[in-house]
């Protein structure tokens, strides 16, 4: 059994542990023969899982120019609270035809009312475009408990696997923050952009500089303004404003572990979600495989002899890497080690060919698209069900609005 501490930096305490146990794999793929999977000791059924649209940025192109405060007055009146409104290319007097409007916790009825009110007064040139969309998956302990949230947070941090490159650009790399000062942002894996290739490989394969994210920190993957970026954190505050210090503490039964993805226009276009009316037919369930992908590490089956001892030593280092950096760091370690072995093999192959010898065939175990990882099927199913429920809620809301108004979303 492996136990990972649930450590808090602000209170300097460890409130418990998340345990992992080895279980034999029943899969028959050659890359997984003779391997065991590391499974977290967490009961996913002990959590209520809920998917929400956290916020949406609508881009409005008006038929005539207007000033910021006129648009904001309409938006705030429809939504029922203060919304962020950003004017593009404001000319004399701050007038422009192009605005971005951010609506937090959007309801379909509110978005519909907003679009119709702006259209009636300014005649929208196009259907409102979606500039940014943030979708969150929340995990509420059925029996509210800080330790239960921390165990889920650690499970999410350890098992989340992005489906795109988040290492080539240092700004994209996993990191965690627990304050606003530069020294309060740390990296699970050593991150330095000016290392040589050999020096970088050393830190990718080692564990000496690794640092596990704290439970009271926000864990980020992806650059802030990249097409897709993720955040995992313990949501105990709502609608906080760091500039004013304003914040609202959630009651204990409303606190939850959260993973969220923020999608910008290029990424939204790639998944077929560019305009507001497309939300009606969009499948939020399709987001799971691309943005909410969870995996589990595997280890060698313990064996005898020198080979078994070597594999045990290698897996010990891999467990250290996983405990601090999750499957993201472990996959990077595996890839760096494989690149190193390949280079050594090529050099040795040249030497052996010169004396008429051949190297034995390469062992394919642990190779392939998934490497040494396997899908965390139970977590992926839970997330898919939550997104499926979001699909139904959005579709039902569209039907309700159309029945009430006798019209569809498209403008004109």
Protein Blocks (a to p, Z undefined) as FASTA:
>chain_A
ZZdddddfklopafbdcdddddddfbfbfklgoiacddddddfklpccddddfbdcdddd
dfbdcdfklmmmmmmmmnopacddddehiaehhiafbdcdddehiafklmmmmmmmmmmm
nopabdcddfbdcdddddddfbgcfklmmmmmmmmmmmpccfbdfklpmklpccddfbjb
fklcccfbacdfkbcfklmmmmmmmmklgccddfkbccdedjfklmbdcdddddfbghia
fknopacdddfklgccdddddddfklmmmnopabfklmmmpcfklmmmmmmccddddddd
ddehjklmmmmmmmmmmmmmmmmnojmlmmmmmmmmmmmmmmmmmmmmmmmmmnopacdd
ddfehiajklmaccdfklmmmmmmmmmmmmmmmmmmmmmmmmmnopafbeZZ
